[in-house]
């Protein structure tokens, strides 16, 4: 058995935005599991990747595939808060850049890994939706960030339907307030990322039936059978 075959007996987990915040905390926790090989990338990691750029993502994916031969899990943590304040006061290019990083960065990565996961007949994908998506109220002053996160929720559900007949799941995680640089930029007091990581671990290991959902790490009992209801825990218009 050669080195690559030995390595690929373990799950290969790719985390974007792994140099700080939730991405870094998740990588550190998953690295404690000897059944995983965790690969992180960011604009400051040894594996450099600016997810806004499709060619950067392709180079990163090619590197991981050449070294390990597979990608079992993709966790899309790369993201920025973007401009703060009212829309008319923003530089429109900063607004677009936020959507490029948060939404298109996620799309670029998912687009690259789906053919790989289909070929290996297995895959787990995690996206992130914060910014008040699905909550009781939308915080003002972060329109670019909020818009990108709403879009990711919709993207996640649509792609899940496309992957219905494969052993590939994609789910969006709402982390809640976690003590990160982004939370401090919003003057929000955050807590531990433990519940977020616990949800991610469940979705990439135990879970086989939850797909296309938008899950709160703080509030949702995701181990409940009600998650099999296709209309629950998705973005839906409430009429009653």
C-alpha positions as CSV (number, residue, x, y, z in Angstrom):
1,X,0.0,0.0,0.0
2,X,1.6,3.3,-1.1
3,X,1.6,6.6,0.9
4,X,-1.4,8.1,-0.9
5,X,-3.5,5.0,-0.3
6,X,-2.7,5.0,3.4
7,X,-3.6,8.7,3.7
8,X,-6.8,8.4,1.8
9,X,-8.2,5.8,4.2
10,X,-8.8,8.9,6.3
11,X,-11.4,11.5,5.5
12,X,-10.0,14.5,3.6
13,X,-11.5,17.7,4.9
14,X,-11.0,21.0,3.1
15,X,-11.7,24.2,5.1
16,X,-11.6,27.6,3.4
17,X,-10.9,30.6,5.6
18,X,-9.0,28.4,8.0
19,X,-6.6,31.0,9.3
20,X,-8.9,32.6,11.8
21,X,-12.4,32.6,13.4
22,X,-14.7,29.7,13.1
23,X,-12.6,28.2,10.3
24,X,-9.5,28.0,12.5
25,X,-11.4,26.7,15.5
26,X,-13.1,24.0,13.4
27,X,-9.8,22.9,11.9
28,X,-8.1,22.7,15.3
29,X,-11.0,20.6,16.7
30,X,-11.2,18.2,13.7
31,X,-7.4,17.8,13.6
32,X,-7.7,16.0,17.0
33,X,-9.5,13.2,15.2
34,X,-7.0,10.7,13.8
35,X,-9.5,9.6,11.2
36,X,-9.4,13.1,9.5
37,X,-6.8,14.9,7.5
38,X,-7.7,18.6,7.6
39,X,-6.5,20.9,4.9
40,X,-6.9,24.6,5.4
41,X,-6.6,27.5,2.9
42,X,-6.9,31.2,3.1
43,X,-5.2,34.4,1.9
44,X,-2.6,33.9,4.6
45,X,-2.3,30.1,4.8
46,X,0.6,28.2,3.2
47,X,-2.1,27.0,0.7
48,X,-3.0,30.4,-0.6
49,X,-6.5,30.9,-2.0
50,X,-8.6,34.0,-2.6
51,X,-11.9,32.3,-3.1
52,X,-13.2,35.2,-5.2
53,X,-11.1,34.0,-8.0
54,X,-12.1,30.8,-9.7
55,X,-8.5,30.1,-10.9
56,X,-7.3,30.3,-7.3
57,X,-9.9,27.8,-6.3
58,X,-9.1,25.5,-9.1
59,X,-5.4,25.6,-8.2
60,X,-6.2,24.8,-4.6
61,X,-8.5,21.9,-5.5
62,X,-5.9,20.5,-7.9
63,X,-3.2,20.7,-5.2
64,X,-5.4,18.8,-2.7
65,X,-6.4,16.1,-5.3
66,X,-2.8,15.6,-6.4
67,X,-1.6,15.2,-2.8
68,X,-4.6,13.2,-1.4
69,X,-6.6,11.9,-4.3
70,X,-10.0,12.8,-2.9
71,X,-12.0,15.5,-1.0
72,X,-14.6,14.1,1.3
73,X,-15.7,17.3,3.1
74,X,-15.8,20.9,2.1
75,X,-16.4,23.5,4.8
76,X,-16.8,27.0,3.4
77,X,-15.7,29.4,6.2
78,X,-14.1,32.1,4.1
79,X,-16.1,35.3,4.4
80,X,-15.9,39.0,5.2
81,X,-18.3,41.5,6.9
82,X,-18.0,44.1,4.2
83,X,-19.0,47.8,4.4
84,X,-21.0,49.0,7.4
85,X,-23.6,51.7,7.3
86,X,-26.4,52.7,4.9
87,X,-26.4,51.4,1.3
88,X,-26.2,54.9,-0.2
89,X,-23.0,55.7,1.8
90,X,-21.2,52.6,0.6
91,X,-18.6,52.4,-2.1
92,X,-20.4,50.0,-4.5
93,X,-17.2,48.2,-5.3
94,X,-16.8,47.3,-1.6
95,X,-20.4,46.0,-1.7
96,X,-19.8,43.9,-4.7
97,X,-16.5,42.6,-3.2
98,X,-18.4,41.3,-0.2
99,X,-20.8,39.3,-2.4
100,X,-17.8,38.1,-4.4
101,X,-16.1,36.7,-1.3
102,X,-19.1,35.3,0.6
103,X,-21.4,34.1,-2.2
104,X,-19.2,33.6,-5.2
105,X,-16.4,32.2,-3.1
106,X,-18.7,29.5,-1.8
107,X,-20.1,28.9,-5.3
108,X,-16.6,28.6,-6.8
109,X,-15.6,26.0,-4.3
110,X,-18.8,24.0,-4.5
111,X,-18.7,24.1,-8.3
112,X,-15.2,22.5,-8.2
113,X,-15.8,19.8,-5.7
114,X,-19.2,18.4,-6.9
115,X,-17.7,16.4,-9.9
116,X,-15.0,15.0,-7.5
117,X,-17.6,14.0,-4.9
118,X,-19.9,12.4,-7.6
119,X,-17.0,10.4,-8.9
120,X,-16.1,9.1,-5.5
121,X,-19.8,8.6,-4.7
122,X,-19.6,10.5,-1.4
123,X,-19.4,14.1,-0.1
124,X,-20.4,16.5,2.6
125,X,-20.5,20.2,2.1
126,X,-21.1,22.9,4.7
127,X,-22.0,26.5,3.9
128,X,-22.5,29.4,6.4
129,X,-25.4,31.8,6.8
130,X,-25.2,34.4,9.5
131,X,-26.4,38.0,9.4
132,X,-29.8,37.5,10.7
133,X,-31.0,35.1,8.0
134,X,-34.1,33.3,9.2
135,X,-34.1,35.3,12.5
136,X,-36.8,37.4,14.0
137,X,-35.2,40.6,12.8
138,X,-32.6,41.8,10.3
139,X,-29.8,44.0,11.6
140,X,-29.4,47.1,9.6
141,X,-26.1,48.5,8.4
142,X,-24.7,45.3,6.8
143,X,-26.7,45.0,3.6
144,X,-23.9,43.4,1.5
145,X,-23.2,40.8,4.2
146,X,-26.8,40.0,4.8
147,X,-27.7,39.8,1.1
148,X,-24.8,37.4,0.5
149,X,-25.9,35.2,3.3
150,X,-29.5,35.0,2.2
151,X,-28.2,34.1,-1.2
152,X,-26.1,31.3,0.2
153,X,-29.2,29.8,2.0
154,X,-31.1,29.7,-1.3
155,X,-28.0,28.3,-3.2
156,X,-27.6,25.6,-0.6
157,X,-31.2,24.4,-1.0
158,X,-31.1,24.4,-4.8
159,X,-27.8,22.5,-4.9
160,X,-29.2,19.9,-2.4
161,X,-32.0,19.2,-4.8
162,X,-29.5,18.8,-7.7
163,X,-27.7,16.2,-5.6
164,X,-30.7,14.3,-4.4
165,X,-29.7,11.0,-6.1
166,X,-26.1,11.0,-4.8
167,X,-24.6,10.4,-1.4
168,X,-23.7,14.0,-1.2
169,X,-25.3,16.5,1.2
170,X,-25.0,20.2,1.5
171,X,-26.3,22.2,4.5
172,X,-26.0,25.8,5.7
173,X,-25.0,26.5,9.3
174,X,-26.1,29.6,11.2
175,X,-23.4,29.9,13.9
176,X,-25.0,32.6,16.0
177,X,-22.7,35.1,17.8
178,X,-19.2,33.6,18.2
179,X,-16.2,35.4,19.6
180,X,-14.4,36.2,16.3
181,X,-12.9,39.3,14.7
182,X,-16.1,39.7,12.6
183,X,-18.3,39.7,15.7
184,X,-16.1,42.4,17.3
185,X,-16.4,44.5,14.1
186,X,-20.2,44.4,14.6
187,X,-19.8,45.2,18.3
188,X,-21.4,41.9,19.2
189,X,-20.3,39.9,22.2
190,X,-19.7,36.3,21.0
191,X,-19.4,33.0,22.7
192,X,-17.6,29.8,22.2
193,X,-17.6,28.1,18.8
194,X,-18.2,24.6,20.4
195,X,-21.9,24.3,19.3
196,X,-21.0,25.3,15.8
197,X,-18.3,22.7,15.6
198,X,-20.6,20.1,17.1
199,X,-23.2,20.7,14.4
200,X,-20.5,20.6,11.7
201,X,-19.2,17.3,13.0
202,X,-22.7,15.8,13.1
203,X,-23.4,16.9,9.5
204,X,-20.2,15.4,8.1
205,X,-20.3,12.1,10.0
206,X,-23.5,10.9,11.5
207,X,-25.9,12.7,9.2
208,X,-27.2,10.9,6.1
209,X,-30.7,12.3,5.8
210,X,-30.4,16.1,6.5
211,X,-29.9,17.9,3.2
212,X,-30.6,21.4,1.9
213,X,-31.3,22.7,5.4
214,X,-30.5,26.0,7.1
215,X,-29.6,25.0,10.7
216,X,-29.0,27.1,13.8
217,X,-26.1,25.8,15.8
218,X,-27.6,27.5,18.9
219,X,-31.3,26.8,18.7
220,X,-32.1,23.8,16.5
221,X,-32.4,20.2,17.7
222,X,-31.0,18.8,14.5
223,X,-31.0,15.2,15.7
224,X,-34.8,15.3,15.8
225,X,-36.7,13.3,13.1
226,X,-38.6,16.4,12.1
227,X,-35.6,17.4,10.0
228,X,-36.8,14.9,7.5
229,X,-39.7,17.2,6.7
230,X,-38.7,18.9,3.4
231,X,-40.3,22.2,4.2
232,X,-38.9,22.7,7.7
233,X,-35.6,24.6,8.4
234,X,-35.6,26.2,5.0
235,X,-36.3,29.8,3.8
236,X,-40.1,29.8,3.4
237,X,-42.8,32.5,3.4
238,X,-44.8,32.2,6.6
239,X,-48.5,33.0,6.1
240,X,-50.0,32.0,9.5
